[in-house]
Amino acid sequence: MLWSIYGFASLLDNTMQWGCIIDDRLFSFTNIGYSLLSLSTLLSSFYYRETSLGKWLLISEAIFWVSKLFFLKGGYVTGIAGSFSNEVLLFDSIALFLRLLLLKQFFKLPVHWVLTLMLTVLLMALKVEYFS
């Protein structure tokens, strides 16, 4: 949750940068709406963690965030050469890794964290290569 709050405050979680156009405002509807939806779903999933509702809330937040990452989020083709922003890439990689670790822990999956890291790298490579 702290990483999501940091993403909201730094505009890294909901950046809409494309090319040389930067349309990021801290109190924009997009930044507030997406961040509020993620944070409230995460908080609710912890509150209801002993029930199946908590598990469904966590899964739905992860699906929402990954969908937003692949289909809505910008910040990967910016600047003069159209290169990705290292700051956005690092933030998204850490956010994805933390969400995957949270799912692993929440469902008590017997998966080593290294495999979780490898899945994160694979998904971020797909994002940068095909969904930028």
Secondary structure, 3 states (H helix, E strand, C coil): CHHHHHHHHHCCCCCCCEECECCCCCCCHHHHHHHHHHHHHHHHHHHCCCCHHHHHHHHHHHHHHHHHHHHCCCCCCECCCCECCHHHHHHHHHHHHHHHHHHHHHCCCCCCHHHHHHHHHHHHHHHHHHCC
